[in-house]
Amino acid sequence: MNMEAIIKTINDAVWSNALIILCLGAGIYFSIVTRFLQIRYIKDMIRLLFGGPASEKGVTSFQAFTMAIAGRVGTGNIAGVATAIAMGGPGSIFWMWLIAFLGAASAFVEATLGQIYKQVKDGQYRGGPAYYIEKGLGLKWYAVIFAIATILSTAFFLPGVQSNSIALGMKQAFNVPVAVTGGVVTLLLALIILGGVKRIGKVAELVVPFMAGAYILMALIIMVLNITEVPAVIALIIRSAFNGEAIFSGLFGSAIAWGVKRGIYSNEAGQGTAPHAAAAAEVSHPAKQGLVQAFSVYVDTLLVCTATAFMILFTGQYNVVNPAGGFLVEHIPGVEIGPAFTQHAVNTHFPAVGGGFVAISLLFFAFTTIMAYYYIAETNLSYLDKKGNGRWMIWGLRILILVTTFYGSVKTASLAWALGDIGVGMMAWLNMIAIIFLQKPALKALKDYRAQRKAGLDPVFRPTELGIANADEWEKAPEKKTPEAAEAVYATRNN
């Protein structure tokens, strides 16, 4: 058995039906116990995006949001959507929508936990699943496993998917050799990650709104040009999702599997990546950043992924693989599954700029994702380095992610995606189990936030009053003390 066969076997084991059921089931459960916060708190989500200043230890809520979006909005939004359509048919998009809607509740829980159990280390806020697993569940061994798995995933498995898609996009659009693209991307990444989390946050704050806005604008233009086709495309997606489209009738299981897999790869809800960025924010209440991170799932999937899907389906520039061999649909013969679908779709309306526009969009999307991966890996390395004397480990991590970024740009796309899926799957398994067992503090924080908002207050957080232990940073930070107006809320709850 060769290496690719071994990797495929591992990938199939990690992404079994059990993980898909776990992700869907957790999303449904958290939606119910939070009373569908993803609907009820949309106004708060948008309002909180722009609240709160930065501090010496933390970034603004918006910077944390853009850092999370930088991780979420990546090659999965362009190449990943194309892969889902190719392997699961148009119906896979419905399941991407569903996992995004349900996953917003999971994203709230994990991000709120990241805030509750954050701590100051290396002069800045650090947090994430490893921190809340140890402090909330008291399972240090499990936290160490998550930290190691996350470092492997974000520094070794996942960067190659992003750089590979950048290189393929540039080669197809501008005929730039993949090694040249890989070298330039690696150099730019080195310049940014050497500046640490503050520089990553500032770059993300500038780049993310621009890149997502430009891409969605292009999709809206194509949608307007095909406005009469919108009902037909939506109907095709829904029919195909439930075996209602004859040509795709054999893809029901594949539509669910690929929709959920690529949905989670793209929006990362429940995967355990976003809590790292959420913990870096300077906010007065953990639920605030939890709501902001829930909104980021919507931005990723319901806006950016949908934009890609509609562009591809409007123009018919896609192929669908037949599990039995060959193709069920082959509209663009000889085209490799990936960003080429989107490039062909945009080229249909804008032949002079379409391919280049998608390649550049992919460059921004994937590059900012690699930035986010570095931050996540560094946060988990900081967690493992209890004595704080592992500066050489940070440099080792930087070298590793730069090497894997370059290597990923020149290796085959199928191998890159398989390694990336293993990384996502490992983290999702470990984190989903953790947040299911550690949901109570997040739910208490949501209830507390709701009570203070109902009382007309700007919510602030006092964990001991809620029976939440080990939220040390919140107890010692003087700026988090509850104002007199909020005392009545706590007093009423405790009586």
Secondary structure, DSSP 8 states (H G I E B T S, - for coil): --HHHHHHHHHHHHTSHHHHHHHHHHHHHHHHHTTSHHHHTHHHHHHHTT-----SS-B-HHHHHHHHHHHHSSGGGTHHHHHHHHHH-TTHHHHHHHHHHHHHHHHHHHHHHHHHT-EEETTEEE-SHHHHIIIII--HHHHHHHHHHHHHIIIIISHHHHHHHHHHHHHHHH---HHHHHHHHHHHHHHHHTTHHHHHHHHHHHHHHHHHHHHHHHHHHHHHHTGGGHHHHHHHHHHHHTT-SGGGGGGHHHHHHHHHHHHHHHH-TTTSSHHHHHHTB--SSHHHHHHHHHHHHIIIIIIIIHHHHHHHHHHT--EEE-TTSSEEEESSTT--SSHHHHHHHHHHH-TTTHHHHHHHHHHHHHHHHHHHHHHHHHHHHHHH-TTS--HHHHHHHHHHHHHHHHHHHHS-HHHHHHHHHHHHHHHHHHHHHHHHHTHHHHHHHHHHHHHHHHTT------GGGGT----HHHHH-GGG---HHHHHHHHHHH-
